[in-house]
Amino acid sequence: MAHIAFDYSVSKSTVCESIKWVEDTLVKSKEFAISSKRKFIEDGV
C-alpha cells in the first residue's frame, strides 16, 4: 500500500479505504468469491 500511495501521491489510508471499498463491492455483487481471513488461517496460509 505504501508503494501505491507514493506512486499516486495519496495517503496510505486512502489506498486502504479504496481497497476495502473494492472488496466490499465485489462481495456484494456475488460475481466473485473472496475467501474470508478465517479460511486462510485454517488452511495455514
Biopython code that builds the backbone (N, CA, C, O; Angstrom):
import numpy as np
from Bio.PDB.StructureBuilder import StructureBuilder

atoms = [
    (1, "MET", "N", (0.814, -1.184, 0.000)),
    (1, "MET", "CA", (0.000, 0.000, 0.000)),
    (1, "MET", "C", (0.864, 1.257, 0.000)),
    (1, "MET", "O", (0.513, 2.264, -0.615)),
    (2, "ALA", "N", (1.985, 1.188, 0.687)),
    (2, "ALA", "CA", (2.866, 2.355, 0.746)),
    (2, "ALA", "C", (3.384, 2.717, -0.649)),
    (2, "ALA", "O", (3.466, 3.895, -0.997)),
    (3, "HIS", "N", (3.731, 1.711, -1.440)),
    (3, "HIS", "CA", (4.233, 1.977, -2.787)),
    (3, "HIS", "C", (3.147, 2.582, -3.673)),
    (3, "HIS", "O", (3.409, 3.512, -4.436)),
    (4, "ILE", "N", (1.941, 2.058, -3.570)),
    (4, "ILE", "CA", (0.837, 2.608, -4.359)),
    (4, "ILE", "C", (0.567, 4.046, -3.946)),
    (4, "ILE", "O", (0.383, 4.918, -4.795)),
    (5, "ALA", "N", (0.544, 4.292, -2.637)),
    (5, "ALA", "CA", (0.303, 5.647, -2.137)),
    (5, "ALA", "C", (1.364, 6.606, -2.658)),
    (5, "ALA", "O", (1.047, 7.718, -3.080)),
    (6, "PHE", "N", (2.608, 6.183, -2.628)),
    (6, "PHE", "CA", (3.695, 7.029, -3.125)),
    (6, "PHE", "C", (3.548, 7.297, -4.621)),
    (6, "PHE", "O", (3.674, 8.434, -5.076)),
    (7, "ASP", "N", (3.279, 6.235, -5.378)),
    (7, "ASP", "CA", (3.165, 6.373, -6.833)),
    (7, "ASP", "C", (2.056, 7.333, -7.245)),
    (7, "ASP", "O", (2.190, 8.047, -8.239)),
    (8, "TYR", "N", (0.956, 7.355, -6.482)),
    (8, "TYR", "CA", (-0.188, 8.192, -6.851)),
    (8, "TYR", "C", (-0.327, 9.437, -5.977)),
    (8, "TYR", "O", (-1.315, 10.163, -6.074)),
    (9, "SER", "N", (0.655, 9.676, -5.133)),
    (9, "SER", "CA", (0.678, 10.865, -4.260)),
    (9, "SER", "C", (-0.577, 10.980, -3.405)),
    (9, "SER", "O", (-1.184, 12.046, -3.305)),
    (10, "VAL", "N", (-0.953, 9.861, -2.790)),
    (10, "VAL", "CA", (-2.073, 9.856, -1.849)),
    (10, "VAL", "C", (-1.593, 9.206, -0.554)),
    (10, "VAL", "O", (-0.496, 8.649, -0.499)),
    (11, "SER", "N", (-2.415, 9.282, 0.476)),
    (11, "SER", "CA", (-2.038, 8.676, 1.751)),
    (11, "SER", "C", (-2.293, 7.169, 1.728)),
    (11, "SER", "O", (-3.075, 6.665, 0.923)),
    (12, "LYS", "N", (-1.609, 6.465, 2.636)),
    (12, "LYS", "CA", (-1.820, 5.023, 2.734)),
    (12, "LYS", "C", (-3.256, 4.723, 3.156)),
    (12, "LYS", "O", (-3.827, 3.716, 2.736)),
    (13, "SER", "N", (-3.839, 5.582, 3.976)),
    (13, "SER", "CA", (-5.216, 5.349, 4.410)),
    (13, "SER", "C", (-6.189, 5.456, 3.235)),
    (13, "SER", "O", (-7.198, 4.751, 3.200)),
    (14, "THR", "N", (-5.891, 6.334, 2.273)),
    (14, "THR", "CA", (-6.726, 6.442, 1.079)),
    (14, "THR", "C", (-6.662, 5.156, 0.266)),
    (14, "THR", "O", (-7.682, 4.675, -0.227)),
    (15, "VAL", "N", (-5.462, 4.603, 0.129)),
    (15, "VAL", "CA", (-5.295, 3.340, -0.591)),
    (15, "VAL", "C", (-6.046, 2.228, 0.144)),
    (15, "VAL", "O", (-6.751, 1.439, -0.484)),
    (16, "CYS", "N", (-5.902, 2.163, 1.445)),
    (16, "CYS", "CA", (-6.571, 1.141, 2.249)),
    (16, "CYS", "C", (-8.088, 1.245, 2.112)),
    (16, "CYS", "O", (-8.759, 0.231, 1.921)),
    (17, "GLU", "N", (-8.628, 2.438, 2.207)),
    (17, "GLU", "CA", (-10.072, 2.647, 2.073)),
    (17, "GLU", "C", (-10.555, 2.240, 0.679)),
    (17, "GLU", "O", (-11.635, 1.669, 0.530)),
    (18, "SER", "N", (-9.748, 2.538, -0.331)),
    (18, "SER", "CA", (-10.112, 2.170, -1.705)),
    (18, "SER", "C", (-10.139, 0.661, -1.887)),
    (18, "SER", "O", (-11.045, 0.125, -2.525)),
    (19, "ILE", "N", (-9.154, -0.021, -1.331)),
    (19, "ILE", "CA", (-9.111, -1.481, -1.415)),
    (19, "ILE", "C", (-10.304, -2.084, -0.700)),
    (19, "ILE", "O", (-10.933, -3.009, -1.215)),
    (20, "LYS", "N", (-10.624, -1.572, 0.481)),
    (20, "LYS", "CA", (-11.776, -2.079, 1.234)),
    (20, "LYS", "C", (-13.064, -1.861, 0.446)),
    (20, "LYS", "O", (-13.923, -2.742, 0.412)),
    (21, "TRP", "N", (-13.206, -0.702, -0.184)),
    (21, "TRP", "CA", (-14.403, -0.415, -0.986)),
    (21, "TRP", "C", (-14.527, -1.411, -2.142)),
    (21, "TRP", "O", (-15.614, -1.923, -2.408)),
    (22, "VAL", "N", (-13.419, -1.682, -2.823)),
    (22, "VAL", "CA", (-13.439, -2.628, -3.944)),
    (22, "VAL", "C", (-13.803, -4.021, -3.448)),
    (22, "VAL", "O", (-14.638, -4.692, -4.056)),
    (23, "GLU", "N", (-13.191, -4.468, -2.351)),
    (23, "GLU", "CA", (-13.509, -5.786, -1.794)),
    (23, "GLU", "C", (-14.989, -5.893, -1.447)),
    (23, "GLU", "O", (-15.648, -6.869, -1.804)),
    (24, "ASP", "N", (-15.507, -4.886, -0.748)),
    (24, "ASP", "CA", (-16.922, -4.894, -0.350)),
    (24, "ASP", "C", (-17.835, -4.909, -1.573)),
    (24, "ASP", "O", (-18.841, -5.619, -1.587)),
    (25, "THR", "N", (-17.494, -4.139, -2.587)),
    (25, "THR", "CA", (-18.294, -4.079, -3.808)),
    (25, "THR", "C", (-18.306, -5.427, -4.510)),
    (25, "THR", "O", (-19.356, -5.875, -4.969)),
    (26, "LEU", "N", (-17.154, -6.077, -4.598)),
    (26, "LEU", "CA", (-17.075, -7.388, -5.236)),
    (26, "LEU", "C", (-17.877, -8.431, -4.474)),
    (26, "LEU", "O", (-18.562, -9.253, -5.081)),
    (27, "VAL", "N", (-17.798, -8.403, -3.149)),
    (27, "VAL", "CA", (-18.551, -9.363, -2.337)),
    (27, "VAL", "C", (-20.052, -9.151, -2.527)),
    (27, "VAL", "O", (-20.802, -10.118, -2.666)),
    (28, "LYS", "N", (-20.486, -7.911, -2.532)),
    (28, "LYS", "CA", (-21.908, -7.614, -2.691)),
    (28, "LYS", "C", (-22.428, -7.998, -4.072)),
    (28, "LYS", "O", (-23.602, -8.340, -4.219)),
    (29, "SER", "N", (-21.567, -7.944, -5.082)),
    (29, "SER", "CA", (-22.010, -8.231, -6.439)),
    (29, "SER", "C", (-22.289, -9.711, -6.660)),
    (29, "SER", "O", (-22.988, -10.071, -7.607)),
    (30, "LYS", "N", (-21.758, -10.568, -5.806)),
    (30, "LYS", "CA", (-21.906, -12.024, -5.892)),
    (30, "LYS", "C", (-21.262, -12.601, -7.155)),
    (30, "LYS", "O", (-21.438, -13.783, -7.451)),
    (31, "GLU", "N", (-20.525, -11.786, -7.893)),
    (31, "GLU", "CA", (-19.833, -12.245, -9.100)),
    (31, "GLU", "C", (-18.492, -12.889, -8.752)),
    (31, "GLU", "O", (-17.954, -13.681, -9.525)),
    (32, "PHE", "N", (-17.966, -12.542, -7.594)),
    (32, "PHE", "CA", (-16.655, -13.029, -7.186)),
    (32, "PHE", "C", (-16.769, -13.677, -5.815)),
    (32, "PHE", "O", (-17.568, -13.252, -4.980)),
    (33, "ALA", "N", (-15.967, -14.705, -5.591)),
    (33, "ALA", "CA", (-15.921, -15.363, -4.284)),
    (33, "ALA", "C", (-14.581, -15.028, -3.643)),
    (33, "ALA", "O", (-13.532, -15.496, -4.087)),
    (34, "ILE", "N", (-14.629, -14.226, -2.614)),
    (34, "ILE", "CA", (-13.417, -13.863, -1.888)),
    (34, "ILE", "C", (-13.434, -14.633, -0.572)),
    (34, "ILE", "O", (-14.357, -14.490, 0.229)),
    (35, "SER", "N", (-12.424, -15.435, -0.361)),
    (35, "SER", "CA", (-12.342, -16.227, 0.860)),
    (35, "SER", "C", (-12.159, -15.322, 2.067)),
    (35, "SER", "O", (-11.544, -14.259, 1.979)),
    (36, "SER", "N", (-12.697, -15.756, 3.179)),
    (36, "SER", "CA", (-12.547, -14.975, 4.396)),
    (36, "SER", "C", (-11.161, -15.195, 4.986)),
    (36, "SER", "O", (-10.478, -16.161, 4.647)),
    (37, "LYS", "N", (-10.753, -14.295, 5.870)),
    (37, "LYS", "CA", (-9.466, -14.432, 6.546)),
    (37, "LYS", "C", (-9.434, -15.727, 7.355)),
    (37, "LYS", "O", (-8.388, -16.367, 7.462)),
    (38, "ARG", "N", (-10.563, -16.110, 7.919)),
    (38, "ARG", "CA", (-10.637, -17.319, 8.722)),
    (38, "ARG", "C", (-10.220, -18.536, 7.895)),
    (38, "ARG", "O", (-9.512, -19.408, 8.398)),
    (39, "LYS", "N", (-10.648, -18.603, 6.642)),
    (39, "LYS", "CA", (-10.290, -19.735, 5.787)),
    (39, "LYS", "C", (-8.784, -19.792, 5.586)),
    (39, "LYS", "O", (-8.196, -20.873, 5.616)),
    (40, "PHE", "N", (-8.155, -18.638, 5.381)),
    (40, "PHE", "CA", (-6.708, -18.614, 5.204)),
    (40, "PHE", "C", (-5.994, -19.080, 6.481)),
    (40, "PHE", "O", (-5.002, -19.806, 6.414)),
    (41, "ILE", "N", (-6.496, -18.665, 7.618)),
    (41, "ILE", "CA", (-5.897, -19.057, 8.885)),
    (41, "ILE", "C", (-6.052, -20.561, 9.095)),
    (41, "ILE", "O", (-5.109, -21.235, 9.511)),
    (42, "GLU", "N", (-7.246, -21.084, 8.805)),
    (42, "GLU", "CA", (-7.476, -22.510, 8.975)),
    (42, "GLU", "C", (-6.625, -23.335, 8.021)),
    (42, "GLU", "O", (-6.202, -24.439, 8.365)),
    (43, "ASP", "N", (-6.369, -22.809, 6.817)),
    (43, "ASP", "CA", (-5.545, -23.509, 5.833)),
    (43, "ASP", "C", (-4.057, -23.326, 6.104)),
    (43, "ASP", "O", (-3.225, -23.943, 5.439)),
    (44, "GLY", "N", (-3.718, -22.486, 7.073)),
    (44, "GLY", "CA", (-2.320, -22.251, 7.401)),
    (44, "GLY", "C", (-1.596, -21.344, 6.445)),
    (44, "GLY", "O", (-0.371, -21.394, 6.338)),
    (45, "VAL", "N", (-2.350, -20.507, 5.742)),
    (45, "VAL", "CA", (-1.739, -19.586, 4.781)),
    (45, "VAL", "C", (-1.285, -18.340, 5.495)),
    (45, "VAL", "O", (-0.741, -17.432, 4.866)),
]
sb = StructureBuilder()
sb.init_structure("model")
sb.init_model(0)
sb.init_chain("A")
sb.init_seg("    ")
for serial, (resi, resn, name, xyz) in enumerate(atoms, 1):
    if name == "N":
        sb.init_residue(resn, " ", resi, " ")
    sb.init_atom(name, np.array(xyz, "f"), 0.0, 1.0, " ", f" {name:<3s}", serial, name[0])
structure = sb.get_structure()
